[in-house]
Amino acid sequence: MGNRKIGVIILAAGASSRLGHPKQLVEFKGKTLLQHIIDVADSFEFHSQVLVLGAKADEIKTRIDSRNFQVVYNENWEEGMGTSIRKGIFEALKLQNELDHMLILLSDQPLVNKENIEELIRVQLETDKPATFSEYAGEVGVPAIFSKEIFSELQDLKKDQGAKKLILNDQINFETVKFEAGNFDVDTRADVELLKKMEER
């Protein structure tokens, strides 16, 4: 990372309504999905680390080791991901107000690993673009990293919008990093069953 100050936000506030129980706590290879991404992110020396919880926050907190993350509660989690992004950025900048970049991660992508994040950071720092997104299945999304010049635009996202909304703004010139495994996330019981089969391989 050199002398760049990078913060990380893990968004884990959703209610997992399609699954019926917290997907943050679904287990894969001996860890909950949320613990997996916490451990991956905590292996870096980020300058600010924030975990945003919402639905079932008390239950989730008892099942994880938050390590060096500041755990915050998004009281508006029902209104959509945009509220969690805003909350996360606000809290991350409270911890370190001179951040140069912000990495956003989700709790339901079990195949994200340290190498994926390293590549995102490398491309972002080398190209100095406003954002670097992961690319999978012909789409772009998270994990993604953003430069400080668009923190305000992230904070201006509407309640139900995710960070991917920013790519629709023609003024944002972004890079991408191929990460086909990022297309798999856990939303349904079928996804959980697929995850179990992957674990057996």
C-alpha positions as CSV (number, residue, x, y, z in Angstrom):
1,M,0.0,0.0,0.0
2,G,3.0,2.3,0.3
3,N,2.1,5.5,2.0
4,R,-1.6,5.4,0.8
5,K,-4.1,5.2,3.6
6,I,-6.8,2.7,2.8
7,G,-10.0,1.9,4.7
8,V,-12.2,-1.2,4.4
9,I,-15.9,-1.6,5.0
10,I,-17.7,-4.9,5.2
11,L,-21.4,-4.6,4.5
12,A,-23.3,-7.2,6.5
13,A,-26.6,-5.6,7.5
14,G,-29.1,-7.4,5.3
15,A,-31.9,-9.6,6.5
16,S,-31.3,-12.5,4.2
17,S,-35.1,-12.6,3.5
18,R,-34.8,-15.1,0.7
19,L,-32.8,-17.5,2.7
20,G,-34.8,-17.3,5.9
21,H,-31.9,-17.1,8.3
22,P,-28.8,-14.9,8.5
23,K,-26.6,-15.7,5.5
24,Q,-23.7,-14.0,7.4
25,L,-23.7,-17.1,9.7
26,V,-23.8,-19.8,7.0
27,E,-20.8,-22.0,7.4
28,F,-18.2,-22.8,4.8
29,K,-15.0,-24.7,5.5
30,G,-15.3,-24.3,9.2
31,K,-16.1,-20.6,9.3
32,T,-19.2,-18.4,8.9
33,L,-19.2,-16.4,5.7
34,L,-18.8,-13.2,7.7
35,Q,-15.9,-14.6,9.7
36,H,-14.2,-15.6,6.4
37,I,-14.3,-12.1,5.0
38,I,-13.3,-10.5,8.3
39,D,-10.3,-12.8,8.5
40,V,-9.3,-12.1,4.9
41,A,-9.5,-8.3,5.4
42,D,-7.8,-8.3,8.8
43,S,-4.8,-9.9,7.2
44,F,-4.0,-6.5,5.6
45,E,-2.9,-3.4,7.5
46,F,-5.8,-1.2,6.6
47,H,-5.9,2.2,8.3
48,S,-9.6,2.0,9.2
49,Q,-11.8,-1.1,9.4
50,V,-15.5,-1.0,9.8
51,L,-18.1,-3.8,9.9
52,V,-21.7,-2.6,9.3
53,L,-24.4,-4.8,10.9
54,G,-28.2,-4.4,10.8
55,A,-30.6,-7.3,10.9
56,K,-30.0,-9.9,13.6
57,A,-27.0,-7.8,14.8
58,D,-26.9,-9.1,18.3
59,E,-27.1,-12.7,17.2
60,I,-24.3,-12.2,14.6
61,K,-22.0,-10.4,17.1
62,T,-22.1,-13.4,19.4
63,R,-21.0,-15.7,16.6
64,I,-18.0,-13.8,15.2
65,D,-14.6,-12.6,16.2
66,S,-14.6,-9.0,14.9
67,R,-10.8,-8.8,15.3
68,N,-9.6,-5.2,14.5
69,F,-12.9,-4.1,13.1
70,Q,-15.1,-1.4,14.5
71,V,-18.6,-2.9,14.6
72,V,-21.3,-0.4,13.9
73,Y,-25.1,-0.7,13.7
74,N,-27.0,0.7,10.8
75,E,-30.4,1.5,12.3
76,N,-31.7,2.2,8.8
77,W,-30.7,-1.1,7.3
78,E,-34.2,-2.0,6.1
79,E,-34.0,1.0,3.7
80,G,-31.3,-0.6,1.6
81,M,-27.6,-1.0,0.9
82,G,-27.0,2.7,0.3
83,T,-27.7,3.4,3.9
84,S,-25.0,0.9,5.0
85,I,-22.5,2.4,2.6
86,R,-23.1,5.8,4.0
87,K,-22.9,4.6,7.6
88,G,-19.7,2.7,6.8
89,I,-17.9,5.6,5.2
90,F,-19.0,8.0,7.9
91,E,-17.6,5.7,10.6
92,A,-14.4,4.8,8.7
93,L,-13.6,8.5,8.3
94,K,-14.2,9.1,12.0
95,L,-11.5,6.5,12.7
96,Q,-9.1,8.0,10.2
97,N,-10.1,11.2,8.5
98,E,-7.4,11.2,5.9
99,L,-8.2,8.1,3.9
100,D,-7.1,7.9,0.3
101,H,-9.1,4.9,-0.7
102,M,-12.0,2.8,0.6
103,L,-12.4,-0.9,-0.1
104,I,-16.0,-2.3,0.1
105,L,-16.6,-6.0,0.8
106,L,-19.7,-8.1,1.3
107,S,-20.3,-10.9,3.7
108,D,-21.9,-13.3,1.2
109,Q,-19.1,-13.9,-1.3
110,P,-17.3,-17.0,0.1
111,L,-14.7,-17.3,-2.7
112,V,-13.1,-13.8,-2.1
113,N,-9.5,-14.3,-1.0
114,K,-6.5,-12.3,-0.1
115,E,-5.1,-12.5,-3.7
116,N,-8.3,-10.9,-5.1
117,I,-8.1,-8.0,-2.8
118,E,-4.4,-7.5,-3.4
119,E,-5.0,-7.3,-7.1
120,L,-7.8,-4.8,-6.7
121,I,-5.5,-2.6,-4.5
122,R,-2.6,-3.0,-6.9
123,V,-4.6,-1.9,-10.0
124,Q,-6.3,1.0,-8.1
125,L,-2.9,2.4,-6.9
126,E,-1.2,1.9,-10.2
127,T,-3.9,3.4,-12.4
128,D,-5.0,6.1,-9.9
129,K,-8.6,5.8,-11.2
130,P,-11.6,6.9,-9.2
131,A,-12.6,3.3,-8.7
132,T,-11.7,-0.3,-9.5
133,F,-14.5,-2.9,-9.6
134,S,-14.4,-6.7,-9.7
135,E,-15.7,-8.1,-13.0
136,Y,-17.6,-11.3,-13.3
137,A,-20.3,-12.8,-15.6
138,G,-20.1,-9.7,-17.8
139,E,-21.0,-7.4,-14.9
140,V,-19.0,-5.3,-12.5
141,G,-19.5,-5.2,-8.8
142,V,-17.9,-5.7,-5.4
143,P,-15.3,-6.2,-4.1
144,A,-14.5,-2.7,-5.2
145,I,-12.2,0.0,-4.1
146,F,-12.8,3.8,-4.4
147,S,-10.6,6.9,-4.3
148,K,-11.3,9.7,-1.9
149,E,-12.5,11.9,-4.7
150,I,-15.7,10.0,-4.9
151,F,-16.4,9.3,-1.2
152,S,-19.0,12.1,-1.4
153,E,-20.8,10.4,-4.3
154,L,-20.8,7.1,-2.3
155,Q,-22.4,9.0,0.5
156,D,-25.0,10.5,-1.8
157,L,-26.3,7.1,-3.0
158,K,-30.0,6.6,-2.7
159,K,-31.1,4.3,0.1
160,D,-31.6,1.3,-2.1
161,Q,-28.6,1.8,-4.3
162,G,-25.3,-0.1,-4.1
163,A,-21.9,1.2,-5.1
164,K,-22.3,-0.3,-8.6
165,K,-24.7,2.6,-9.3
166,L,-21.7,4.8,-9.8
167,I,-20.7,3.1,-13.0
168,L,-23.7,4.7,-14.6
169,N,-22.2,8.0,-14.1
170,D,-20.2,8.7,-17.3
171,Q,-17.9,11.0,-15.4
172,I,-16.4,8.1,-13.4
173,N,-13.6,6.4,-15.2
174,F,-13.1,3.1,-13.5
175,E,-10.8,0.0,-13.9
176,T,-11.9,-3.6,-13.5
177,V,-10.2,-6.7,-12.3
178,K,-11.4,-10.1,-13.5
179,F,-12.9,-12.2,-10.7
180,E,-15.3,-14.8,-12.1
181,A,-15.8,-16.5,-8.7
182,G,-17.3,-13.2,-7.5
183,N,-20.4,-14.1,-9.4
184,F,-21.3,-16.7,-6.7
185,D,-22.9,-15.3,-3.6
186,V,-25.3,-16.8,-1.1
187,D,-28.9,-15.7,-1.2
188,T,-31.0,-18.8,-1.3
189,R,-31.2,-22.4,0.1
190,A,-30.1,-23.6,-3.3
191,D,-26.9,-21.5,-2.9
192,V,-26.3,-23.0,0.5
193,E,-26.6,-26.5,-0.9
194,L,-24.2,-25.6,-3.7
195,L,-21.8,-24.3,-1.1
196,K,-21.9,-27.6,0.7
197,K,-21.1,-29.4,-2.5
198,M,-18.2,-27.1,-3.1
199,E,-16.9,-27.8,0.4
200,E,-16.8,-31.5,-0.3
201,R,-14.6,-31.2,-3.4
